Amino acid sequence: MEEKLKELKTNLSLMRTYRHALGIMNFDFETIVPEKAREEEADTINYFSNEYFKLANSDRMKELIVELYKNKENIKDPLDVSLVEKLYESYMKNKNITPEFDLKMSKIFSESYNTWLKAKEAKDYNLFKDIFKKVIDIEEEAINLREDKLDNIYDNLLNDCEKGLIQEDLDPFFLELKEGLIELINKIKSSKHVIRNDFLNRKVPIYKQELFSKYLLELNGYDFSKGVLSTTEHPFTSEISRNDSRVTTHYYEDMVLSNIYSVIHEGGHAIFMQNERDIDHDHFINDYVSNGMHESVSRFYENIVGRSKEYVHLIYPKFIETFDEFRDVSEEELYEAVNIVNPSLIRTEADEVTYGLHIIIRYEMEKLLANHKIGIDEVPNMWNKLYKDYLGVDVPNDALGVLQDVHWTGGFGYFPSYAIGNCYNAMYLKRMEKEIPFKECVKKGDFKTINDWMKNNVFIHANVLSPKEWIKELTGESLSPKAFLEYLNNKYKEIYKF
C-alpha cells in the first residue's frame, strides 16, 4: 500500500503542476485577456484542461485509486484514507467520461462564458440562450453517464456542490428561510425610521477605491505576500497554489460601497485559502472544502463582521480620510446606510435581509430548468415574474436580470451555497461569541484573535469532513435557518426601531 500511495502522490504532484498552470491561465482569462484574444486563450485553456483530465483518468490512476480504496483499512494515515475516499468518489463520477467528452464540455463552458459577456453587454438574453441550453444538456448528459447517480438530475448537481444536501433537505430549509425573511421584511416596511441614503451614489475616483480596498484586505488579515488584487466583470477569488490566493473586484465610480463589500467578501474566501493547513496541501486534500463552507466564511467577513456597528466604527476614520466626498456623513449614518434594507435587482448588491430571496429565486429557477418544467425560452419571463412576486421590483433589461450572474455559464447547483453559508456562519457565530470577545475584537481591529479562532475551529477540518459532519462538529447542530433569522431580527430591530 505504501508503494502504491507513493506512486499515486507522484501522479498527483504532476497533476497539481497542470492545475497551477491552468489556474494562472484562467485568472488571466477572467481579468486581463484582450477581447480579441478570448477565443484563442479559451482554446489553450481547454487543451491543457483536457490533458489534465487525461492524467487524472488514466488507466493507471484508475487502477491505483480502486485498489487503494478496496484496501483502505491497511492505510496508516487517516488523511491518506480521506484522500483515497475523495479520489474514489471522483473516479465514480468520471469513470465513463472520455477525454473527448471532457473536451466537448470544456469548449461549451468556454463558449458560454464568452457569449455571456457579449449578451450581458448587449442586454439581450436571446444571444445567450442557445449556448445556455447546451450547458444544461451537457451537464445532464454527464450525470447520466454516472453509474451511481441519484435519481434526480438536480439532486446530483446540488450534491456535487454541497455533499449530502439535495432537494429533500433544501426545500424545507428554503421554505422556512423564505417565511422568516418575508416576515422580517414586512416589519421593516412598517417602520417609520428613515435611513439617509442620498450619498450612496456619489462619484468616487477609482484610485481612491483601490487604496481603500488594499487597506481593508490587510486590516482583515489578507496576506499580500501570498496574493494580489485585480479587477474583473464578476468578482471571484482564485486559489492558484498554496501561496497564491488571488482576489478580484469590480469598481464603479458611483457605487463605492459595492466595491467595499465585494472586496471584504472575496477577501474572506482568500483568508480561508491562506489559512488552510499545510498538512492538507501535503496530503493533496486542500481542495475539498464545500461551496457552502466557503461562502459561510466569505459572508461572515462581508456581513457579520463588515456590516457590524463595530467594524464601521473601526474603518470610519480611514473611510472619511480616503473619501473626502463623504465628510458630511456621520459614523451612524454610514452604519445605517450599509445596512439599509431595500429590495433591489442585483444579487451582489443586495442587503443582508433581502439577499436570501435572490438565492431562493435562483434555486427555484434551477429546479424548474433542471427538471424540465420550463423551457429555455421561458427563462427571462419566469425570472422577471419571480423578482416582481418576491422582491416587488421590475426588471428593466436582461443585463440587470437573468444575465447578471456568471454562474450559469458553468451549470447549476452553486447558488444555494450562498444561503447555506449565511446560515452556517450565524450558527458558528453563537459559539464564537461564547469563546472570544468577538465584538470587542472587531471594534479594536484585533483580527488575529478572530482569524485564529476561525483557523482552529472553522477551517481546521473543512477539507476532511462532509458539510453535515462539519457543521455538527462545529456547532452541535444540523443546518437550520433559525440562528440566521435570529441574528437578522436582533440586528434590524435595533436599526429600524420596531
MILO-952184 format. One line per field, with one value per residue (C-alpha): x negated, y negated, z negated; residue in three letters. Coordinates in nm, 2 decimals, padded with zeros to 4 digits. Layout:
<nodes>
X	c(X / ...)
Y	c(Y / ...)
Z	c(Z / ...)
residuo	c(ALA / ...)
</nodes>
This chain:
<nodes>
X	c(00.00 / -00.28 / -00.44 / -00.10 / -00.04 / -00.38 / -00.31 / 00.04 / -00.11 / -00.38 / -00.10 / 00.10 / -00.21 / -00.22 / 00.15 / 00.10 / -00.15 / 00.10 / 00.37 / 00.13 / 00.07 / 00.44 / 00.52 / 00.29 / 00.44 / 00.80 / 00.72 / 00.57 / 00.88 / 01.12 / 00.92 / 00.69 / 00.72 / 00.78 / 01.12 / 00.99 / 00.77 / 01.06 / 01.13 / 00.76 / 00.69 / 01.00 / 00.87 / 00.54 / 00.71 / 00.93 / 00.63 / 00.44 / 00.76 / 00.81 / 00.46 / 00.51 / 00.83 / 00.63 / 00.38 / 00.65 / 00.83 / 00.55 / 00.59 / 00.30 / 00.46 / 00.79 / 00.62 / 00.43 / 00.75 / 00.96 / 00.70 / 00.62 / 00.99 / 01.06 / 00.77 / 00.81 / 00.82 / 00.45 / 00.36 / 00.20 / 00.25 / 00.62 / 00.55 / 00.43 / 00.75 / 00.95 / 00.76 / 00.83 / 01.20 / 01.23 / 01.05 / 01.27 / 01.58 / 01.44 / 01.35 / 01.71 / 01.84 / 01.59 / 01.51 / 01.74 / 01.64 / 01.40 / 01.13 / 01.33 / 01.64 / 01.45 / 01.30 / 01.65 / 01.77 / 01.48 / 01.54 / 01.91 / 01.83 / 01.57 / 01.81 / 02.08 / 01.86 / 01.76 / 02.12 / 02.24 / 02.01 / 02.14 / 02.50 / 02.47 / 02.31 / 02.59 / 02.86 / 03.00 / 03.07 / 03.15 / 02.78 / 02.71 / 03.00 / 02.87 / 02.53 / 02.72 / 02.93 / 02.61 / 02.47 / 02.78 / 02.78 / 02.41 / 02.44 / 02.74 / 02.55 / 02.25 / 02.46 / 02.64 / 02.30 / 02.26 / 02.32 / 02.41 / 02.61 / 02.90 / 03.24 / 03.30 / 03.06 / 03.07 / 03.01 / 02.68 / 02.58 / 02.67 / 02.48 / 02.17 / 02.17 / 02.27 / 02.24 / 02.53 / 02.78 / 03.04 / 03.39 / 03.54 / 03.32 / 03.33 / 03.70 / 03.80 / 03.48 / 03.57 / 03.94 / 03.85 / 03.60 / 03.84 / 04.12 / 03.88 / 03.74 / 04.08 / 04.20 / 03.89 / 03.92 / 04.28 / 04.17 / 03.91 / 04.15 / 04.38 / 04.10 / 04.12 / 03.75 / 03.59 / 03.23 / 03.03 / 02.92 / 02.87 / 02.49 / 02.48 / 02.43 / 02.17 / 01.89 / 01.55 / 01.23 / 01.12 / 00.77 / 00.92 / 01.12 / 00.81 / 00.63 / 00.91 / 00.95 / 00.59 / 00.64 / 00.95 / 00.78 / 00.47 / 00.69 / 00.89 / 00.58 / 00.52 / 00.15 / 00.04 / -00.28 / -00.06 / 00.19 / 00.29 / 00.59 / 00.72 / 01.04 / 01.29 / 01.65 / 01.79 / 01.57 / 01.42 / 01.13 / 00.89 / 00.65 / 00.37 / 00.14 / 00.05 / -00.10 / 00.11 / 00.47 / 00.59 / 00.88 / 01.07 / 01.33 / 01.52 / 01.51 / 01.80 / 01.73 / 02.09 / 02.11 / 01.83 / 02.00 / 02.03 / 01.66 / 01.60 / 01.82 / 01.71 / 01.35 / 01.44 / 01.64 / 01.37 / 01.10 / 01.29 / 01.25 / 00.88 / 00.83 / 00.98 / 00.74 / 00.44 / 00.51 / 00.57 / 00.33 / 00.00 / 00.08 / 00.38 / 00.17 / -00.09 / 00.18 / 00.34 / 00.68 / 00.66 / 00.93 / 01.22 / 01.39 / 01.76 / 01.91 / 02.14 / 01.84 / 01.65 / 01.95 / 02.01 / 01.66 / 01.67 / 02.01 / 01.90 / 01.64 / 01.86 / 02.17 / 02.13 / 01.80 / 01.81 / 02.16 / 02.14 / 02.15 / 01.81 / 01.65 / 01.80 / 01.66 / 01.32 / 01.30 / 01.49 / 01.18 / 00.99 / 01.31 / 01.35 / 00.98 / 00.97 / 01.31 / 01.35 / 01.66 / 01.83 / 01.71 / 02.07 / 02.17 / 02.16 / 02.05 / 02.41 / 02.53 / 02.27 / 02.36 / 02.73 / 02.66 / 02.45 / 02.74 / 03.03 / 03.30 / 03.43 / 03.55 / 03.33 / 03.24 / 02.88 / 02.79 / 02.44 / 02.56 / 02.85 / 02.87 / 02.85 / 03.22 / 03.34 / 03.03 / 03.18 / 03.48 / 03.24 / 03.10 / 03.44 / 03.54 / 03.23 / 03.29 / 03.65 / 03.54 / 03.27 / 03.52 / 03.76 / 03.49 / 03.30 / 03.63 / 03.76 / 04.06 / 03.98 / 03.81 / 03.51 / 03.72 / 03.93 / 03.64 / 03.64 / 04.02 / 04.01 / 03.71 / 03.89 / 04.21 / 04.03 / 03.85 / 04.18 / 04.35 / 04.08 / 03.90 / 04.16 / 03.91 / 03.95 / 03.66 / 03.58 / 03.34 / 03.17 / 02.83 / 02.99 / 03.20 / 03.12 / 02.77 / 02.64 / 02.46 / 02.18 / 02.26 / 02.49 / 02.22 / 02.08 / 02.40 / 02.63 / 02.60 / 02.38 / 02.64 / 02.79 / 02.44 / 02.47 / 02.78 / 02.65 / 02.33 / 02.53 / 02.69 / 02.37 / 02.19 / 02.48 / 02.46 / 02.09 / 02.10 / 02.31 / 02.02 / 01.75 / 01.92 / 01.90 / 01.53 / 01.38 / 01.49 / 01.59 / 01.74 / 01.46 / 01.21 / 01.38 / 01.40 / 01.03 / 00.92 / 00.79 / 00.83 / 00.56 / 00.78 / 01.08 / 00.88 / 00.70 / 01.05 / 01.16 / 00.84 / 00.87 / 01.24 / 01.39 / 01.10 / 00.93 / 01.14 / 01.32 / 01.13 / 01.19 / 01.54 / 01.86 / 02.08 / 02.32 / 02.04 / 01.85 / 02.14 / 02.24 / 01.89 / 01.86 / 02.19 / 02.35 / 02.65 / 02.77 / 02.81 / 03.10 / 03.20 / 03.30 / 02.98 / 02.95 / 03.31 / 03.25 / 02.93 / 03.12 / 03.42 / 03.20 / 02.98 / 03.25 / 03.49 / 03.23 / 03.16 / 03.52 / 03.65 / 03.96)
Y	c(00.00 / -00.24 / -00.19 / -00.25 / -00.56 / -00.69 / -00.63 / -00.79 / -01.10 / -01.13 / -01.14 / -01.39 / -01.61 / -01.63 / -01.70 / -01.98 / -02.14 / -02.13 / -02.28 / -02.55 / -02.65 / -02.63 / -02.85 / -03.12 / -03.09 / -03.10 / -03.40 / -03.58 / -03.48 / -03.64 / -03.95 / -04.09 / -03.89 / -04.13 / -04.09 / -03.96 / -03.70 / -03.54 / -03.25 / -03.17 / -03.17 / -02.96 / -02.70 / -02.69 / -02.65 / -02.38 / -02.19 / -02.19 / -02.12 / -01.81 / -01.70 / -01.73 / -01.52 / -01.25 / -01.24 / -01.22 / -00.95 / -00.74 / -00.36 / -00.35 / -00.62 / -00.44 / -00.11 / -00.28 / -00.45 / -00.14 / 00.08 / -00.17 / -00.22 / 00.15 / 00.18 / -00.15 / 00.03 / 00.10 / -00.26 / -00.40 / -00.78 / -00.90 / -01.19 / -00.94 / -00.74 / -01.06 / -01.14 / -00.79 / -00.81 / -01.15 / -01.03 / -00.72 / -00.94 / -01.15 / -00.83 / -00.70 / -01.03 / -01.04 / -00.68 / -00.68 / -01.03 / -01.01 / -01.27 / -01.36 / -01.42 / -01.62 / -01.84 / -01.89 / -02.01 / -02.25 / -02.41 / -02.45 / -02.62 / -02.85 / -02.95 / -03.00 / -03.25 / -03.44 / -03.45 / -03.56 / -03.86 / -03.97 / -03.91 / -04.10 / -04.39 / -04.39 / -04.33 / -04.05 / -03.70 / -03.58 / -03.59 / -03.36 / -03.11 / -02.86 / -02.81 / -02.81 / -02.52 / -02.34 / -02.39 / -02.24 / -01.95 / -01.86 / -01.86 / -01.62 / -01.40 / -01.38 / -01.29 / -01.02 / -00.86 / -00.80 / -00.45 / -00.57 / -00.88 / -00.99 / -00.95 / -01.33 / -01.53 / -01.84 / -01.64 / -01.53 / -01.89 / -02.00 / -01.71 / -01.80 / -02.15 / -02.06 / -01.69 / -01.53 / -01.82 / -01.76 / -01.89 / -01.68 / -01.88 / -02.22 / -02.25 / -02.27 / -02.47 / -02.74 / -02.74 / -02.82 / -03.08 / -03.24 / -03.27 / -03.42 / -03.67 / -03.79 / -03.83 / -04.04 / -04.25 / -04.33 / -04.46 / -04.67 / -04.81 / -04.91 / -05.10 / -05.48 / -05.51 / -05.68 / -05.59 / -05.86 / -05.73 / -06.05 / -05.99 / -05.63 / -05.71 / -05.99 / -05.95 / -05.84 / -05.81 / -05.45 / -05.52 / -05.61 / -05.29 / -05.09 / -05.23 / -05.17 / -04.81 / -04.73 / -04.88 / -04.66 / -04.34 / -04.40 / -04.50 / -04.18 / -03.96 / -03.90 / -03.84 / -04.03 / -03.83 / -03.54 / -03.72 / -04.01 / -04.23 / -04.26 / -04.35 / -04.15 / -04.17 / -03.94 / -03.93 / -03.60 / -03.46 / -03.20 / -02.97 / -02.93 / -02.74 / -02.70 / -03.05 / -03.22 / -03.32 / -03.60 / -03.84 / -04.04 / -04.32 / -04.54 / -04.92 / -05.16 / -05.53 / -05.58 / -05.27 / -05.28 / -05.05 / -04.79 / -04.76 / -04.78 / -04.48 / -04.29 / -04.32 / -04.21 / -03.91 / -03.79 / -03.86 / -03.63 / -03.35 / -03.42 / -03.43 / -03.08 / -02.97 / -03.13 / -02.96 / -02.60 / -02.36 / -02.27 / -01.91 / -01.93 / -02.05 / -01.78 / -01.51 / -01.67 / -01.73 / -02.11 / -02.15 / -01.97 / -02.25 / -02.26 / -02.57 / -02.63 / -02.62 / -02.87 / -03.10 / -03.09 / -03.23 / -03.50 / -03.62 / -03.61 / -03.87 / -04.06 / -04.08 / -03.96 / -04.15 / -04.40 / -04.54 / -04.54 / -04.86 / -04.78 / -04.74 / -05.06 / -05.23 / -05.08 / -05.19 / -05.52 / -05.74 / -05.59 / -05.60 / -05.97 / -06.04 / -05.85 / -05.96 / -06.33 / -06.31 / -06.17 / -06.42 / -06.52 / -06.16 / -06.06 / -05.73 / -05.63 / -05.74 / -05.52 / -05.22 / -05.25 / -05.30 / -04.99 / -04.80 / -04.97 / -04.72 / -04.79 / -04.52 / -04.55 / -04.40 / -04.28 / -03.99 / -04.10 / -04.45 / -04.31 / -04.38 / -04.10 / -04.06 / -04.05 / -03.87 / -03.53 / -03.59 / -03.64 / -03.30 / -03.14 / -03.27 / -03.11 / -02.78 / -02.77 / -02.86 / -02.59 / -02.33 / -02.42 / -02.41 / -02.10 / -01.91 / -02.02 / -02.21 / -02.52 / -02.56 / -02.78 / -03.05 / -03.09 / -03.19 / -03.57 / -03.59 / -03.35 / -03.54 / -03.87 / -03.73 / -03.59 / -03.92 / -04.10 / -03.85 / -03.81 / -04.14 / -04.37 / -04.51 / -04.54 / -04.41 / -04.67 / -04.46 / -04.12 / -04.26 / -04.36 / -04.04 / -03.69 / -03.78 / -03.95 / -03.64 / -03.45 / -03.12 / -02.96 / -02.97 / -02.67 / -02.49 / -02.47 / -02.39 / -02.67 / -02.94 / -02.76 / -02.77 / -03.14 / -03.10 / -02.78 / -02.97 / -03.26 / -03.00 / -02.82 / -03.13 / -03.25 / -02.91 / -02.92 / -03.29 / -03.18 / -02.96 / -03.21 / -03.48 / -03.24 / -03.17 / -03.51 / -03.87 / -03.89 / -04.24 / -04.39 / -04.23 / -04.38 / -04.72 / -04.72 / -04.57 / -04.26 / -04.02 / -03.79 / -03.67 / -03.63 / -03.47 / -03.23 / -03.12 / -03.06 / -02.87 / -02.65 / -02.58 / -02.66 / -02.59 / -02.30 / -02.00 / -02.16 / -01.96 / -01.63 / -01.63 / -01.64 / -01.95 / -01.77 / -01.64 / -01.97 / -02.19 / -01.92 / -01.91 / -02.29 / -02.38 / -02.06 / -02.12 / -02.04 / -02.30 / -02.53 / -02.89 / -02.96 / -03.12 / -03.33 / -03.46 / -03.53 / -03.72 / -03.93 / -04.01 / -04.12 / -04.34 / -04.50 / -04.55 / -04.79 / -04.96 / -05.01 / -05.06 / -04.83)
Z	c(00.00 / -00.08 / 00.26 / 00.43 / 00.23 / 00.32 / 00.69 / 00.65 / 00.49 / 00.77 / 01.02 / 00.81 / 00.79 / 01.17 / 01.19 / 00.94 / 01.17 / 01.45 / 01.22 / 01.12 / 01.48 / 01.56 / 01.26 / 01.39 / 01.74 / 01.61 / 01.39 / 01.69 / 01.90 / 01.65 / 01.57 / 01.84 / 02.16 / 02.46 / 02.62 / 02.95 / 02.78 / 02.58 / 02.81 / 02.87 / 02.50 / 02.43 / 02.68 / 02.49 / 02.16 / 02.30 / 02.44 / 02.10 / 01.91 / 02.13 / 02.08 / 01.70 / 01.74 / 01.92 / 01.64 / 01.37 / 01.55 / 01.70 / 01.67 / 01.42 / 01.20 / 01.20 / 01.10 / 00.82 / 00.68 / 00.70 / 00.54 / 00.26 / 00.19 / 00.16 / -00.08 / -00.27 / -00.60 / -00.55 / -00.50 / -00.82 / -00.79 / -00.82 / -00.59 / -00.32 / -00.38 / -00.33 / -00.01 / 00.13 / 00.05 / 00.22 / 00.53 / 00.54 / 00.53 / 00.82 / 01.01 / 00.98 / 01.12 / 01.41 / 01.50 / 01.80 / 01.93 / 02.21 / 02.28 / 02.60 / 02.39 / 02.14 / 02.41 / 02.55 / 02.21 / 02.17 / 02.51 / 02.43 / 02.09 / 02.25 / 02.53 / 02.27 / 02.08 / 02.39 / 02.51 / 02.17 / 02.17 / 02.51 / 02.42 / 02.10 / 02.27 / 02.53 / 02.26 / 02.47 / 02.33 / 02.68 / 02.76 / 02.47 / 02.47 / 02.73 / 02.56 / 02.22 / 02.35 / 02.44 / 02.09 / 01.93 / 02.18 / 02.14 / 01.76 / 01.78 / 02.03 / 01.80 / 01.50 / 01.69 / 01.76 / 01.38 / 01.26 / 00.90 / 00.99 / 00.78 / 00.95 / 00.99 / 01.22 / 01.00 / 00.68 / 00.84 / 00.91 / 00.56 / 00.41 / 00.62 / 00.46 / 00.11 / 00.05 / -00.13 / -00.07 / 00.20 / 00.27 / -00.01 / -00.25 / -00.08 / 00.00 / -00.37 / -00.45 / -00.19 / -00.29 / -00.65 / -00.54 / -00.30 / -00.55 / -00.81 / -00.57 / -00.44 / -00.80 / -00.88 / -00.56 / -00.64 / -00.99 / -00.83 / -00.58 / -00.86 / -01.04 / -01.05 / -01.08 / -00.78 / -00.68 / -00.50 / -00.16 / 00.05 / 00.05 / 00.17 / 00.54 / 00.51 / 00.76 / 00.62 / 00.83 / 00.89 / 00.75 / 00.41 / 00.41 / 00.49 / 00.19 / -00.04 / 00.09 / 00.00 / -00.34 / -00.41 / -00.29 / -00.50 / -00.80 / -00.78 / -00.76 / -00.39 / -00.32 / -00.01 / 00.00 / 00.10 / 00.32 / 00.54 / 00.60 / 00.96 / 01.15 / 01.35 / 01.47 / 01.19 / 00.88 / 00.77 / 00.57 / 00.71 / 00.52 / 00.77 / 00.53 / 00.16 / 00.15 / 00.42 / 00.35 / 00.57 / 00.51 / 00.78 / 00.76 / 00.99 / 00.94 / 01.01 / 00.97 / 00.83 / 00.62 / 00.37 / 00.12 / 00.39 / 00.42 / 00.04 / -00.04 / 00.27 / 00.16 / -00.20 / -00.07 / 00.18 / -00.09 / -00.32 / -00.06 / -00.03 / -00.41 / -00.42 / -00.15 / -00.30 / -00.63 / -00.52 / -00.69 / -00.53 / -00.61 / -00.39 / -00.10 / -00.17 / -00.15 / 00.16 / -00.01 / -00.02 / 00.25 / 00.08 / -00.11 / -00.01 / 00.15 / -00.14 / -00.38 / -00.17 / -00.13 / -00.51 / -00.56 / -00.28 / -00.40 / -00.76 / -00.69 / -00.45 / -00.67 / -01.03 / -01.05 / -00.77 / -00.83 / -01.21 / -01.41 / -01.55 / -01.21 / -01.07 / -01.39 / -01.31 / -00.95 / -00.97 / -01.03 / -00.73 / -00.52 / -00.57 / -00.53 / -00.20 / -00.06 / -00.13 / 00.08 / -00.23 / -00.50 / -00.58 / -00.66 / -01.02 / -01.15 / -01.25 / -00.90 / -00.74 / -00.96 / -00.88 / -00.51 / -00.47 / -00.63 / -00.46 / -00.36 / -00.01 / 00.24 / 00.55 / 00.88 / 00.83 / 00.60 / 00.53 / 00.42 / 00.21 / -00.17 / -00.42 / -00.46 / -00.10 / 00.03 / -00.07 / 00.17 / 00.46 / 00.38 / 00.34 / 00.69 / 00.84 / 00.66 / 00.79 / 01.14 / 01.14 / 01.02 / 01.30 / 01.57 / 01.45 / 01.40 / 01.74 / 01.60 / 01.82 / 02.15 / 02.23 / 02.40 / 02.08 / 01.86 / 01.88 / 01.82 / 01.53 / 01.38 / 01.41 / 01.26 / 00.95 / 00.90 / 00.91 / 00.68 / 00.42 / 00.42 / 00.58 / 00.84 / 01.22 / 01.43 / 01.70 / 01.91 / 01.92 / 01.81 / 01.48 / 01.48 / 01.59 / 01.72 / 01.41 / 01.27 / 01.43 / 01.26 / 01.52 / 01.78 / 01.59 / 01.49 / 01.19 / 00.82 / 00.67 / 00.58 / 00.28 / 00.12 / 00.05 / -00.16 / -00.32 / -00.40 / -00.57 / -00.80 / -00.87 / -00.99 / -01.20 / -01.37 / -01.45 / -01.54 / -01.85 / -01.96 / -01.88 / -02.09 / -02.39 / -02.34 / -02.24 / -02.29 / -01.92 / -01.91 / -02.11 / -01.88 / -01.57 / -01.74 / -01.82 / -01.48 / -01.66 / -01.36 / -01.48 / -01.76 / -01.52 / -01.24 / -01.49 / -01.61 / -01.26 / -01.17 / -01.48 / -01.45 / -01.11 / -00.88 / -01.05 / -00.94 / -00.64 / -00.39 / -00.56 / -00.69 / -00.49 / -00.53 / -00.76 / -00.97 / -00.98 / -01.10 / -01.35 / -01.50 / -01.49 / -01.65 / -01.78 / -01.55 / -01.19 / -00.92 / -01.00 / -00.92 / -01.28 / -01.41 / -01.09 / -01.13 / -01.50 / -01.41 / -01.15 / -01.37 / -01.66 / -01.44 / -01.23 / -01.52 / -01.66 / -01.33 / -01.22 / -01.58 / -01.56)
residuo	c(MET / GLU / GLU / LYS / LEU / LYS / GLU / LEU / LYS / THR / ASN / LEU / SER / LEU / MET / ARG / THR / TYR / ARG / HIS / ALA / LEU / GLY / ILE / MET / ASN / PHE / ASP / PHE / GLU / THR / ILE / VAL / PRO / GLU / LYS / ALA / ARG / GLU / GLU / GLU / ALA / ASP / THR / ILE / ASN / TYR / PHE / SER / ASN / GLU / TYR / PHE / LYS / LEU / ALA / ASN / SER / ASP / ARG / MET / LYS / GLU / LEU / ILE / VAL / GLU / LEU / TYR / LYS / ASN / LYS / GLU / ASN / ILE / LYS / ASP / PRO / LEU / ASP / VAL / SER / LEU / VAL / GLU / LYS / LEU / TYR / GLU / SER / TYR / MET / LYS / ASN / LYS / ASN / ILE / THR / PRO / GLU / PHE / ASP / LEU / LYS / MET / SER / LYS / ILE / PHE / SER / GLU / SER / TYR / ASN / THR / TRP / LEU / LYS / ALA / LYS / GLU / ALA / LYS / ASP / TYR / ASN / LEU / PHE / LYS / ASP / ILE / PHE / LYS / LYS / VAL / ILE / ASP / ILE / GLU / GLU / GLU / ALA / ILE / ASN / LEU / ARG / GLU / ASP / LYS / LEU / ASP / ASN / ILE / TYR / ASP / ASN / LEU / LEU / ASN / ASP / CYS / GLU / LYS / GLY / LEU / ILE / GLN / GLU / ASP / LEU / ASP / PRO / PHE / PHE / LEU / GLU / LEU / LYS / GLU / GLY / LEU / ILE / GLU / LEU / ILE / ASN / LYS / ILE / LYS / SER / SER / LYS / HIS / VAL / ILE / ARG / ASN / ASP / PHE / LEU / ASN / ARG / LYS / VAL / PRO / ILE / TYR / LYS / GLN / GLU / LEU / PHE / SER / LYS / TYR / LEU / LEU / GLU / LEU / ASN / GLY / TYR / ASP / PHE / SER / LYS / GLY / VAL / LEU / SER / THR / THR / GLU / HIS / PRO / PHE / THR / SER / GLU / ILE / SER / ARG / ASN / ASP / SER / ARG / VAL / THR / THR / HIS / TYR / TYR / GLU / ASP / MET / VAL / LEU / SER / ASN / ILE / TYR / SER / VAL / ILE / HIS / GLU / GLY / GLY / HIS / ALA / ILE / PHE / MET / GLN / ASN / GLU / ARG / ASP / ILE / ASP / HIS / ASP / HIS / PHE / ILE / ASN / ASP / TYR / VAL / SER / ASN / GLY / MET / HIS / GLU / SER / VAL / SER / ARG / PHE / TYR / GLU / ASN / ILE / VAL / GLY / ARG / SER / LYS / GLU / TYR / VAL / HIS / LEU / ILE / TYR / PRO / LYS / PHE / ILE / GLU / THR / PHE / ASP / GLU / PHE / ARG / ASP / VAL / SER / GLU / GLU / GLU / LEU / TYR / GLU / ALA / VAL / ASN / ILE / VAL / ASN / PRO / SER / LEU / ILE / ARG / THR / GLU / ALA / ASP / GLU / VAL / THR / TYR / GLY / LEU / HIS / ILE / ILE / ILE / ARG / TYR / GLU / MET / GLU / LYS / LEU / LEU / ALA / ASN / HIS / LYS / ILE / GLY / ILE / ASP / GLU / VAL / PRO / ASN / MET / TRP / ASN / LYS / LEU / TYR / LYS / ASP / TYR / LEU / GLY / VAL / ASP / VAL / PRO / ASN / ASP / ALA / LEU / GLY / VAL / LEU / GLN / ASP / VAL / HIS / TRP / THR / GLY / GLY / PHE / GLY / TYR / PHE / PRO / SER / TYR / ALA / ILE / GLY / ASN / CYS / TYR / ASN / ALA / MET / TYR / LEU / LYS / ARG / MET / GLU / LYS / GLU / ILE / PRO / PHE / LYS / GLU / CYS / VAL / LYS / LYS / GLY / ASP / PHE / LYS / THR / ILE / ASN / ASP / TRP / MET / LYS / ASN / ASN / VAL / PHE / ILE / HIS / ALA / ASN / VAL / LEU / SER / PRO / LYS / GLU / TRP / ILE / LYS / GLU / LEU / THR / GLY / GLU / SER / LEU / SER / PRO / LYS / ALA / PHE / LEU / GLU / TYR / LEU / ASN / ASN / LYS / TYR / LYS / GLU / ILE / TYR / LYS / PHE)
</nodes>
